[in-house]
Amino acid sequence: MTYILGVSAFYHDSAACLLKDGAIIAASQEERFTRKKHDASFPKKAIDFCLKEAGISIDDVSLITFYEKPFVKFERIIDSIKNTVPFGFLFFKKAIQSWVKVKLWIPSIIRKELNYKGKMIFSEHHEAHAAGAFFTSPYKESAIVTVDGVGEKACITIGYGKDNHVKILKEQHYPHSFGLLYSAFTQYCGFKINSGEYKLMGLAPYGKPIYKKQILENLVSISKKGEVSLDMKYFSFDVGKTTINNHFCSVFGRPARKAEEKMSDFYCDIASSIQSVTEDFMTILLEYAKEITKSENVCLSGGVALNCKANGELLKRNIFKNIWVQPASGDSGGSMGSAFVGYYNYLKKERKQIEDSLKEQIYLGSSFSDFEIEKVLKKYNIVYDKKCDLDLLEVISEELKNKKIVGCFQGRAEFGPRALGNRSILGSPLYVDMKEHINMKIKMREGFRPFAPVVLEEKKENWFEMEDSSKYMLFTFKGKNKNKIPSCIHEDNTARVQSLQKKDNEFLHNLISIFEKKTNCPILINTSFNVRGEPIVNSPFDALNCFFRTHMDVLVLQNYVLFKENNKKPHKQFLKKIDFELD
């Protein structure tokens, strides 16, 4: 048996993924265990989990792969500093400390932390993204497009995958990065970069793209081949200060919004404008990828591939016959991609198709037995009931019908940024004020943030303008009945839909089916089980912590159900204040 351990670390969203003969055994982000969102540290806990899940030790691992080449990245940073002398000195001082202490010694750190004596290789960052997208796709051959902030040097790549091999055909280098352009607008609108980009996307429908012309005339030009050219006069990320500067702000005549400042129409229009530029850019890039690969299929990866609004537009524009977006397109997914690079590009193994299902692609994290769950409940004197599946579904559906908010903790945790039913907060979409209620009382986040609907696969076309499945919540679609489900249709009448087949999550499918019988609605609101600034819950203890610190009404831990009203005096452990860094 061939076990390959893929690792991503030391930038953000550190993670580990374990393959056994090309099949994904386990994958998880380090943040789920450390409870530090976007944790960049070496993913020792995630690695330990993966090995335990497979029932092996580190000695059984044939190959460890790391998701980028540190020395190539260091070379790019040194070149960038030389090009910005003397303005880059402070950046150099900060960067060199990090590299000298940690990043130049990654091979030694991996061997020491894991006591590993076997073979180790390093993939390129965009190669890992490309492999993660293609080898999880249902296609035998495909164009591959990757767009993110920056890897070693590449920011945008076009590749091609066939059978068991992935090859990068075209690439564009730092600093001309569309991902960093989008992050600049993230900062300008008052959100945290490498964390708040999805907020910028959620804000866009509240505005109009009236600043699109200013963006294209001043900040960026885009060629017919999707080549990006930034005017670096307006940016500061290359000298290590903030992403933007006063010149950037002068283009729009307003300063950057301060974090937590009340949102104005101006910043809504800014968000709408850069979102429109993003959709046009991705269209041009995919058109060129189609031209040079001649494929009918395309796989998308990198952080920009998580822009589900742009993905929804790409679907409508029919550039490719088929589009696949890797569910874990960010840096955490680099651990999976680098493992595939090791298995296919390095070991030359025969291609094994991975099933297009939540169980194979997403449900790859931690799980807990009934014994482990009950042990935690008893330890903290929780009042609970244990119910058989049918009784449990009946109780939960009735609570949802009556406007209760339910935390749902089932089976294996999801890998990547989306909660797709196993670590989710569920609510009824039928109430006009449900969106505001969950945002303010449960998630503790901005009121403009949208919620995603999970709909029965067989009923999706009655409620949304969609023909294909959308299992991973990575595309937006127009709603058909906004007046009936007002809490999960966004300002522009779109929704980030998850369509659910019974084979992918029988528990959630049955729950929605019973809810439909009670309400004539085959849809629930599905949002990740966490509060703002906190990673998605991983363990029963995490779930209890989140439950008692919010206005959630019901918590379901597999077949165990507990009600807030029956647990009015929670254990002191759940009364301790936890400050999560706001994103």
C-alpha positions, 0 to 999 in steps of 0.5 A: 500500500502506498500512503502519501501525506500532503502538507500545506503550512506557514502562510494561512490555512495550514492543512494535511491530507492523506492518500492511500493508493490514490484514494483520499483517506482523511483531510483537515485544517489545523484550525479545526484542532487549535481553534485559531482561524486560518492557523498557519502553523505546522499542522501537527494535529491535523497530521496526527488525525490523518494518521489515526484515521488510517490506523497507521504511523508515520513510518508507514508513509511512503512519501510526504509532499509539501505544497510549494517550493520554499526556496523559489518563493524566497527568491521571489521575495528577495527580488521584490525587495531589491526592486523596491529599495529603499521602500521595502526595508521594513518588509525585508526586516520582517520577512527575513526574520520569518524565513530565517527562523522557520521557512528556510528550514521546512524539510528539517521541521517536517522531519523533526516534528514527525520523526520522519525518515522517508522521502519528501518532495516539494510541488509548486504552489499552482501545480498543487492547486491544479492537481487538486482540481483535476484529480478530484474532477470527474473528467479524463481530460480538462483545461485547468485555471488557477487564480490566487494571490501568489504562490512562489511567483505565479499568480495566474496559471492555465494548465491541462490535465489528462489521465494521470498527468497535469501540466502548466501551460501558461503562467503570470507572475507577481506582482501582477496578481488579480487575487491581490487586486481583489484583496486590495478592495477587501481592505479598502472596504474595511475587511481583513485580507486573506479572510474577508474576501467572501464578505466583499462578494456578499456586499456586492449585490447591495451596490451598482458597478459605477466605479468599474471604469475608474478601476480599469482606467487606473488600477488594472488592465486586462489583455484578451489573453487574460493577462493582468497588469497592475499599476503599482503606483496604487498598491503597497503590498510589494513593500510590506505595508498595507495592500493599498495606499493614498494613491489608491484611495484618491482614485475613488475620492474616499479613504478606506473604510475602518473596520466595524464602521457603518457600511455606506452605499459608497462601499457597496458600489465599490464592492459591486464594481470590483465584482463586475471586473472579476466576472469579466476577467474570469470570462476572458481568462477562460475564453483564452484557456478554451482557445489553447487547450481545445477542451470542453471541460475546465477545472478551477482552483485558487482562492478566486475560484471560491467566488461563487458569484463569478462562478455562477456567471461563468456557468451562464456564459457557456464558455466550457461545456463543463465546469468543476471547482475544487471544493477546497480551492484555497491553500488548505486544498494545497495539501490535497493537491500536493499529495496528488502531485506525489502520487501521479506526477512523481510516482506515475501511478495510474489514474483513479477516479474519485467519486463526485460525492460529499463523502469522497470530496468533503466529509474527510474530517473528524468524527465521534462515536456515540460513546464519546459524545455521551461521555462529554454530555455527562461530564458537563451535566447536560440535560439531553435526550437520545432518540432514534432517527425517525423520532429525532427528525420529527422533533428537529423538523418541528422545531425548525418549522417553529422558527427555532435555530438548530446546530447540527453535528453529524458524522465526519467534519467537512474539509475546506471552507464550506459546511455542508450539513455535518457541521451546520447551523440550520434554520427555516428560510420562510421567515423574513427576519430569519437572516437578520436573526441568525446574523446578529444573534447566532453568528455575531456578524454583519447584517448584510451577509447572505445565507445559503439554501440547501435544497433537495436535488429533485426539487431544485428546479422548482425554486432556482434557475438551475439544471445541474447539481450544485453539491458544494455550494460553489455557484450562485443561481437565480431564485424563483420564489424569493417571496416564499424563502426571503431569508436565503435569497440575496439582494440580487435575487441569487443564492449560493445553492447546495443541492442535496442528493440522498446518497450524499447525506441521508440524515439531512435529506430526510430532515428536509423531506420531513420539513417539506411535508410540514411546510411545503418547502424543500429548503433549509438555511444552511450556514457553518457551525461557528461564530464570527472569527471562530473556525467551524466546530470540530468536536462535541465540546466545540459544538457545546461551546458555540451552542451555549455562547449564542442564542441557538435553540437546539443542538443535535449531536448525532442522535443526542438532542438538547434544548437551551430551555432545559439547560439554563445553567450551563457548566462554568466551562461554557461561561468562560469568555473567548475572544476570537479575532474578527475577520 
